[in-house]
Amino acid sequence: MRIRHWPVRTRAVALAAIPALVTVVLLTMLHMMARWSDASKSSEATVKLMIESISASAEYPVISGNYDLLMPLIDAALNEPEIALVRVVSPDDEVLIEASVDGFDQVDLDSVQIFRKTLLRDVVELDGFSEFGELMVASQELAKVEVGMTNHFTRERDLSILYQSLISGLLVVLLAGMMGRYMALMIVRPIERVAEFISNLADGAYWQRTDASDGAEVGNLQENSNRLAETLEQAHAEHQEFTARLIDEKKLARSASEAKSKFLAMMSHELRTPLNGAMGMLQLLDQKQTQGEFETEKYQAEQSLILLNQLLDDIMVVADTSKQSAPVIPEYCQLNDYLEPVFEQLRLRAMSHGLSFIAEIGVTLRQAPVLTYPGLIRQILRHLTDNALKFTQQGMVSVSILPADDGLQVIVTDTGIGIPEESYDEILQPFSQLESDANRQFGGVGLGLTITSHVVRMLGGTLEFAPQAGGGSVVRVRLPAVSQKSDEPRERATIDNKQVSILIVEDNEVNLKVAEKMLNKVAPNMVISSVLSGEAALQVIERKAFDLIIMDCQMPGMDGFETSQKLRERHFDGVIVACTANTTDGIEARCLGAGMNDYMPKPLRLEGIRHMLTRWLGVASESDSK
């Protein structure tokens, strides 16, 4: 196995021990060599000292022949472990005295190193050739002292030196290994704990933490590991939450898709029903018919178209659920007069089902006009009451519109099948129906409560459900008071005092004719002009003055918004009323921002035109004069 595959602990111990081992081996070798060298020098010095001592004391014993006098010195020399042989040899190489250590005969003679010293004696002689007979000093060889040195008997000492060096080196290596292991444990153990901790994180134990007990780099590693765990734990929690939310959204999307499919199938039926009625009745109209037949078929065609328009309005409200503000501007309205036709239709419908219908408007709401959203209130009232009548087979349905401290409230009570409390939230979901079988039994698209909830939310109100004692349900809508004031109508002379001039700007010729004929029917004495584009409107304004302009918003080229802005820039101070089929993208705010005064949605209705003329021009319509 390669070194890089070793565990960190093994590598750390090896890193501490191997250099120490190499160092100890080198130092031990140097120490042994030095000891051996010192021992060898010491042995030579001892031998030389002993040979000098024996030589200094051997003259008399050699001359006298009493060799025993040298034995103490020889024995002392042989006691030294380096000296194995001592002998005195005559000049003729005759051994005069010889002594050796025990076992000398087993020693290899080649390993014996002989040190010699010649013993000389000074002899005084008369020089016969000298004139004066002078004395001469001559050196005479008495004997030779030989000392044999061998390491045969010093091996134990050398081995002792070796053992001492090895033991010392081994102790040093062990000490280095222990210190290396200790240092390795100090570094490796925290790293091992961090490695185990990270391994647990990889297995999903994001809640665990490691102790940040060390300092320096290891401590930073521990702290960073804990921060990594916190980040992973948070990411895991967010992932689980996102996954759960994604699963819920998938279920909702699947449910909404199924509900949409059912809704589209049902809506196709609901739209085609009034469309078939309107087209059928219009085709049946004939000049040969009696007046009664003509009025009846005309009325039925109008009712079918009104129902078709209401369905389209409801679809637009449900489709634009992201809208957070009211789609129209508030206006002063006498609720009693405004809602009475609605109550009459509901009353007739209740009677056709054998039900009692009770409608109540608070006294203060009947006495004076109220600044509110009458069209949206009518839509709320129509859907809640329609829903109550649909699911009530016997008993009664009552409607109450009462003042409240912070606005007004609409209360619809019925004695029908009721709504389970656990289904209050479900029935408000777009394209979702609580009981599909019931809806097929009672008819309708099942969007009444969804539309009502959305409109109430746009107006900043609340929608509450409650069970009715004895069966049925109570639906309570609270709407806040409207604080802003609508634009005040301009002071205009009535048609009796002045002839009113109106300009219609409309690019569709059919819609242009519809607007002209409706205006003529409401106020036949006014002067009506028309153009097909915004550019033409700017040109005709320069030549003629108008009291009111009905402006189509969507036109090719210069649209109604740009045309209105340019009119205001040219100081046109008449009334500009927007007229468009666009009702889903905050069109009212855009109209007011472009300088327009009011807004009329398409399709146009005689009642709406009559209300607009009365509001802005003070024109008394034909029906009003009657």
C-alpha positions, 0 to 999 in steps of 0.5 A: 500500500502506498504511503499516501494511502496510510491513515493520518495517524500512522503517517504522523507517527512515522513522520516523528519516529523515522527522522528520530530513528535515523538520527539515533542510528547515526549518533549511535554509530558515531558514539560507538566508533568514538568509544572504540577509538578511545578504548583503543587509544587507552589500550595503547597508552596502557601498553606503552606505560606498562612496557616503560615501567617494565623496561625501567625496572628490568636492568638489574634483574637481567644483569643479576639474573633474578627475574622474580623481581620483575614478576610483580610488574609483569603480573600487574601488566597482565591484569590489564585486559589489553595485555595478553603476553609479557616477555624479556628476550636476550640480545640473542633472542633467548627468552629470559622470562615470559608470562601470559594470561590464561587461555593465551594458547587459544588466541590467534597469534595474528591478532596479537600486536607486539610492542617492543622496547630495547633495554640498553646499558651505558658502558664506560671504556678507555679509548686506546687510540686517544692521546690522553687516554680518554674515557668513552661511554658506549650503549650495550643492549641488555635485553628486549622487553616485549608486550603483546596486546590483543582485543580478544579479551576486550570484546566484552568491553566492546560489546558492552559499549555496543549494548549501551549505545543500542539501548540508549538509541532505542530509548531515544527512538521509543521516546521520539515515537511516544512524543510523535504518537502524542503529538499525532493524537493531539492533531489526528484525533480532532481531525478524525472526529471531524472526518466522522462528523462529516461522514455522518453529515453525508449520511443525513445526520444534519442535526449533529454538531462537533465540539470546537475544543481545539485552537488554530487551524483544527479549531477553525476546521471544527467551527467551519464543519459546524457551520456547514452542518447548520447550512445543510440542516437549513437547506435540508429543511427548506428542501423538505418544505419545498418538496412538500409544497411542490407535492401539494401544488401538484395535487392542487394543479391536478385537482384544478386541471380536472375542475377546469376541464369540468368547468369548460365543459359546463361553461360551453353548455352555459354560454351556448344556452343564452346564445342559442336563445338570443340568436333564435329569437332574433331570427324569429323576429318578423315584420308580419308578427303582431306587436305582442309577439314581437315584444315577447321575442324581443324581450326573450332575446334581451334576457338571453343576451343579459344572461350571456353578458353576466356569464362573461363578466363572471368568467373575467372576474374568476380568470383575473384572480390576481387583481387586488383592487376594485375594477370600478370607481365608486359612485353615489347611488340610491340603493333602494331604487338601484336594487329594486329591479334585482329584487323583483327578478329574484322574487319572481324566480323564488315564487316559480320554485314555491319559495318565499323571498324577503328583501330588506334594506336598512332605513338609513340606506334608503333615505340618502344616496350612498358612496359605494360600488353599486355594480359590484354589490349587485353582482355579490347579491345576485350570486349569493341569492342565486346560490341560495335559491338553487340549493333551497327546495322548500322554505324561504330565502331572505336578503338584508342590506344593512348599515354597519359601523365601518360600511355596510353588510349583506346577509343572505339566509336560506333553508336549503341543504347548507354547507359543511363547515369543513368545506368552507375553504374548498367552495371558494377555490376557482374552478372547484365545485363542492358537489359535482352531482348536486351541480348537475342536478341543480344546474349552473357553473358553480362559480357564484361563491368563487366570484363573490369571494374575489369581489369581496376581497378586492373591495377589502371586505370579508366573507363569512359562512354560518349554519342556519338553525333548523337547516340551511346556511347564512352568508354574511358579507361585510364591505368597508366604507368608501372614503374617496369621493367621486368626481362631481358632475359638471354644471350643464344646462338641460336640453331644454336650455341648450342643445348638447353636442356629442362626438363619438370616436369609434373605429367599428362601424357597427358599434358606432351605429349602436352608440348613435341610435342609443344616444338618439333614443335617450335624448333625441334632441342632441347633436351627434357627430362621429369619427372612426379614428383618434387622428380624425377626432383631433381634427374635428375638435379644432373646427367644432366644440363638443360638450362630451366625447365618447372615446373608444380605448382600443383603436388602430393607430392613435388609441383612445388614451393617447387621443385623450392626452393630446386633447387635454394638452390642447386645452379641451375642457369637455367631458371625455367618457371611455367606452371599451370592452376591456375590463380586466387590466385596470382600465379605469385607472388608465382612463383617469390617468389619460385625462378621461372623466368616466368609463362605460363598459361594453356592451352599452346599455340604455340605462348606462347611457342615460345615467352617464348623460344625467351625471355629466351633462344634466340632460333630462332623458326622454324617459325622465321627461315622461 
